[in-house]
């Protein structure tokens, strides 16, 4: 039985686990964007928050994913449903690239443009939404793109705590010492990562100013 | 002493000082007045405090001592104040993701002018600053340096502010374009009579554009003189400038037109 055979025979499950995988990655990325972009804006405006926020996000990155899943397991509300837990962990990992790129993007806006805007009487909000965010958009998006690609890979670990996703095949294959089963998880995950990377890369290019 | 009614003064610096958080003194004891319709040129080298003085007027900076009054008021809504003051900087700072039209229309748009009025105003401004109407739909990156600064001036004039602040607006342009824009500035100023504060380190530019020249050095105001007076001044700083630019009586006779222009002006009024 070769790899393609396995995929075709188990297409129902492959599809189901792929959708689960997408769900984990999609929801966690969305949360990371909702939390990370405001944080990035905040540290761009008040630079004294820059160090603590980025250091915090950095420290999260250094925690091995398997350990983080394990740490969060006993937390009351989270531990009840492992997919919640997996989403939280993935969100935490996705935060750093989103925060850092939002910060870099906003700080990278030509100071002359900001000064002119301020000098002409734009309010802070107008400056943010009309000037800084539109001009930083492609940099922010490239942070989101990095976050998504990392998440697709990391989400396979979520299967270790029973949160589903394509990691199921990988762990099952490891237990069975069966490469075909491992590949049935790894190949779709790699394709997902590539597709996400390509489509977000295309969007990033379209949104780039100039 | 000139006696001027208080309401004739558009901008007043009253014993103004500005100190950086690091303790460095950028401006000290600045007393200066700008009358309505006058072009005051702040002349000085880098670090003399002239840009700081300019930014105190539209309160991009706040004085750490003394007060800066605009139309007699030292306080009030900063946003309103800035929208009533045109601001032109050397780097221009056009919004790269806005067309020329939207750049020029910025202040009228945030002030909520009706669309038709904005469109008419943009067309009018393009003509005032010498740009083709077809430029309206271009993006800043598609323009030359000179064209960009023309748009910068148009943007500053958009809501017809009584005061215009210009921070070395022509310094980054090539000499020919600079010359052109200076000439147009003089013509425009005759027509519009704005109150202008113009920062430059170029004495020739100052002589050409100024009603009065305020010479600054190391955070202090050295002297305030009309252009003719500046050339004849025996103030050491002023004469150092005159010598450095070769525009004084000491320089070769045929060297520059500025001097002749100034001489002619000298002869006429008396």
Interface residues (C-beta under 8 A of the other chain):
Chain A: X110 X112 X113 X114 X115 X116 X117 X118 X119 X120 X121 X122 X123 X126 X130 X131 X134 X135 X209 X210
Chain B: X58 X60 X78 X79 X80 X81 X82 X83 X85 X87 X89 X91 X92 X93 X94 X95 X96 X97 X106 X107 X110 X141 X152 X155 X156 X165
